[in-house]
Amino acid sequence: MKGTIKDLLNIYGVEGYVITTNKTMQIKIPSKYKTQNTKKQFRDLYKNITEEKKRPGNIIEVYLEDVMVTIFINGSTIMMVLSKKGANQAVLRMTGKLVIAGIAKAKDK
């Protein structure tokens, strides 16, 4: 497994992702989750997570009513993956770590 976005999206139950840095944001989520404030909500979440004093570990899992958000952190890059609760979390975490590491490596070049 190479750990690409395509591999991540092929995991059963994964519905989309958001990749955010301090200047850019890439959103690929189903239209059923999009609201008018989606970009602002993800930007606010990014700001809250990356505050120096509030910086958590490298994976955060948020369980909502009908979806789970797994947040991968690597420096100033954050990837948020939306999945159904039935998704294989072990494979999701492993693949997500590979993807965020690849993104950070490409960013450093």
N, C-alpha and C positions, 0 to 999 in steps of 0.2 A: 504494500500500500504506500503510495507516494504522499498522500495527505493533501489533495487538491480540493478546491471548492466543489468540483464535479463529484469527487468521492464523498464529500460531506453531504451533498444533496441527494446522493444515491442511497443513503441510510434510510431505512423505512421509518417514516414518521417525521423526518426533517422537512419543514415547510419553507424555510427561508433564512436569510441572514442579513446582518448589517455590519459593515466594516467601517470603523470610524477612527480618524486620527485628529489631531488638533486643527487641521485645515480642510480635510476632505471627509465625505461620507458617501458610502455606496450602500444602497438599500435594495434588497431583492426579497420581498415578502409578498404573499398572496394578497390580492385586492380585498379580500374579506377582512384583513387586519388594518388596512390603510384608513386613516382618518385625516382630517385636514391638519392636525397637529403632530403627525407621526414624526416628521423630521425634527421638530422642536423637542419632542419628548425624548428621542434618542440622543439629541445633542445635550439636553439637560442631564440625562443619565450619565453620559460620557463625562461631563464636567464634575458631577458629584463623585464619580468613581476615581477620577484622576487627581482629585485634590490630594496634595502630599500627605496630610495628616490622616485622611480617611482611606488611604490606599490599602485594599485588602489583598488576599493571596491571588493566585493566577487564575482561579476558576470560581465563578459564582453561579449558583443555580437558583432561579426564581420560579416558583410554582404558582401559576395563576389558575383561574377557573377552568379554562379549556386548552391552555397552551403552557408550555414550559420554555423559559428563556435561559439558555446557558451562556454565560459571559466569559470569554477568554481574554486575559490581559497580558500584554507583552510590551513593556515600556509605555509609550504614548499611543500605542495601537490597541484598539479593543475590537473584538469580534463578538457579536451577539447572534446566537443561533436560536431560531424559533422552531419548536418541535411539539408533536403531540406527546401526551404523557406516556403512551405506549412505546415510544422510541427506545431503542437499545442504548441506554445511557453510557455503558462502558465503551462501546464502539464510538459513540458520539464524542465522548471526552477525549479518547485517544486520537481520533481523526482531527478533532478541533485543535488539539495541542500541536499536531503536525502542521496544520494549515496556518495557524498563527505564527509558528516558528518560521515557516516558509515566507510568510508576508514580511516578517521582521527582517529576515535575511535579505530579501529582495530590496527592502527599504534601505538597508545599510550599504548596498552596492552603489 
